[in-house]
Amino acid sequence: MIRLTEKQRLILELLEEKPDHGPSIVRRSRPPGTPNFYRFRRLNSSSILKQMNLLEKRGLVKLVWKDRPRRKHYTLTPDGHRALA
């Protein structure tokens, strides 16, 4: 069993729904109608980068560069799917 923090589990669950980039993952982590300044589950633009780097090093997500606009998009790897099971 792979140990995950609450933030990491939330990110993997959101990526399981659809591959995405960091700022969009942060927006999707907030309940509808929540103001931008409210930090739901402490997932924000600074913490997302750290968490994505950790998840990538562990082989749970894969980085894919997308053009126009140039952004880092993340997808789940097979290990990432297993971590959620």
KEPA-196379 format. One record per residue: x, y, z of N, C-alpha, C in turn. Coordinates in steps of 0.1 Angstrom, whole numbers. Each point is the difference from the previous one (the first is absolute). Layout:
KEPA-196379
(rec (X Y Z) (X Y Z) (X Y Z)) ...
***
This chain:
KEPA-196379
(rec (8 -12 0) (-8 12 0) (9 12 0)) (rec (-4 10 -8) (8 12 -1) (-6 11 9)) (rec (8 6 9) (-4 10 9) (-1 13 -7)) (rec (-11 7 2) (-3 13 -6) (-4 10 11)) (rec (4 12 -2) (-6 11 9) (-14 3 -5)) (rec (-7 8 7) (-13 5 -4) (1 8 -13)) (rec (10 9 -1) (1 8 -12) (3 -9 -12)) (rec (9 -10 2) (4 -9 -11) (-12 -8 -5)) (rec (-8 -5 10) (-12 -8 -4) (-9 9 -8)) (rec (-3 12 5) (-9 9 -7) (5 3 -14)) (rec (13 3 -2) (5 2 -14) (-1 -12 -8)) (rec (3 -12 4) (-2 -12 -8) (-14 -2 -3)) (rec (-10 2 9) (-14 -2 -3) (-4 10 -11)) (rec (5 12 0) (-4 10 -10) (6 -4 -13)) (rec (13 -5 0) (6 -4 -13) (-7 -13 -5)) (rec (-5 -8 8) (-7 -12 -5) (-13 5 -8)) (rec (-6 11 4) (-11 5 -8) (4 5 -13)) (rec (11 7 -1) (6 5 -13) (14 5 2)) (rec (9 -2 -10) (13 6 1) (-1 15 0)) (rec (9 7 7) (-2 15 2) (13 6 3)) (rec (0 14 1) (12 7 4) (-3 6 14)) (rec (11 4 7) (0 4 14) (-11 10 4)) (rec (-1 12 -6) (-10 10 4) (-14 -6 -2)) (rec (-3 -7 -10) (-13 -6 -2) (-3 -10 11)) (rec (10 -8 4) (-2 -10 11) (-4 8 13)) (rec (7 11 3) (-3 8 12) (-15 5 -1)) (rec (-4 5 -11) (-14 5 -2) (-10 -11 2)) (rec (3 -12 -6) (-9 -11 2) (-1 -6 14)) (rec (10 3 8) (0 -6 13) (-9 8 10)) (rec (-4 12 -4) (-8 8 8) (-15 -3 -2)) (rec (-8 0 10) (-15 -2 -2) (-5 12 -9)) (rec (-11 -3 -7) (-6 11 -8) (-4 12 8)) (rec (2 12 -4) (-4 11 7) (10 5 11)) (rec (11 -7 1) (10 3 11) (9 12 -6)) (rec (1 11 8) (9 11 -5) (14 -5 -2)) (rec (7 6 -10) (14 -4 -3) (10 1 12)) (rec (-3 9 9) (10 2 11) (-2 -11 11)) (rec (-11 -8 -1) (-2 -11 10) (8 -12 -4)) (rec (9 -5 9) (8 -11 -3) (-6 -13 4)) (rec (-7 -6 -8) (-7 -12 3) (10 -12 0)) (rec (1 -7 11) (9 -11 2) (15 4 -2)) (rec (3 13 1) (13 6 -1) (7 -4 -13)) (rec (-8 -1 -11) (6 -2 -13) (0 13 -7)) (rec (11 6 -3) (1 13 -7) (11 -1 -10)) (rec (2 12 -7) (10 0 -11) (14 -3 4)) (rec (4 3 12) (14 -3 5) (1 -14 4)) (rec (-10 -6 6) (1 -14 5) (-2 -10 -11)) (rec (-7 4 -11) (-3 -10 -11) (13 -3 -7)) (rec (9 9 -2) (13 -3 -7) (8 -10 8)) (rec (1 2 13) (8 -9 9) (-6 -14 0)) (rec (-13 -1 1) (-7 -12 0) (1 -8 -13)) (rec (-1 8 -11) (1 -6 -14) (15 -6 -2)) (rec (10 8 5) (13 -5 -1) (2 -13 8)) (rec (-5 -1 12) (1 -12 8) (-7 -11 -6)) (rec (-12 2 -6) (-8 -11 -6) (8 -5 -13)) (rec (6 10 -7) (7 -4 -12) (12 -9 4)) (rec (8 4 10) (11 -8 4) (-3 -14 5)) (rec (-12 -1 6) (-5 -13 4) (-6 -8 -11)) (rec (-1 6 -12) (-5 -8 -12) (-15 -1 0)) (rec (-7 9 7) (-15 -1 1) (-7 9 -11)) (rec (8 11 -4) (-5 8 -11) (10 2 -10)) (rec (-4 4 -12) (9 2 -11) (-2 14 -6)) (rec (11 7 -2) (0 14 -5) (-1 -1 -16)) (rec (-9 8 -5) (-1 1 -15) (-1 15 -3)) (rec (9 5 -9) (-1 14 -3) (-10 2 -11)) (rec (-9 10 2) (-10 4 -10) (4 14 -6)) (rec (-2 2 -13) (3 13 -5) (-13 8 -1)) (rec (2 12 -1) (-11 10 -3) (-11 0 10)) (rec (0 5 12) (12 5 6) (9 -11 5)) (rec (13 3 1) (10 -10 5) (-3 -3 14)) (rec (-4 -12 4) (-3 -3 14) (4 -15 2)) (rec (3 -2 13) (3 -14 4) (-13 -7 4)) (rec (-4 -10 -8) (-12 -8 3) (5 -13 6)) (rec (-8 -4 10) (3 -12 7) (-10 -11 -3)) (rec (4 -12 -1) (-9 -12 -1) (4 -10 10)) (rec (-9 -9 3) (3 -11 10) (7 -11 -8)) (rec (9 -6 7) (7 -12 -5) (-7 -12 5)) (rec (3 -12 -5) (-6 -12 5) (2 -1 16)) (rec (12 4 4) (2 -1 15) (-9 10 7)) (rec (-2 12 -6) (-10 9 6) (-14 -5 1)) (rec (-4 -7 -10) (-13 -7 1) (-1 -10 11)) (rec (11 -8 1) (1 -10 11) (0 6 14)) (rec (6 12 1) (1 7 13) (-14 4 5)) (rec (-9 2 -9) (-13 4 4) (-10 -11 3)) (rec (4 -12 -5) (-8 -12 2) (-1 -4 15)) 
***
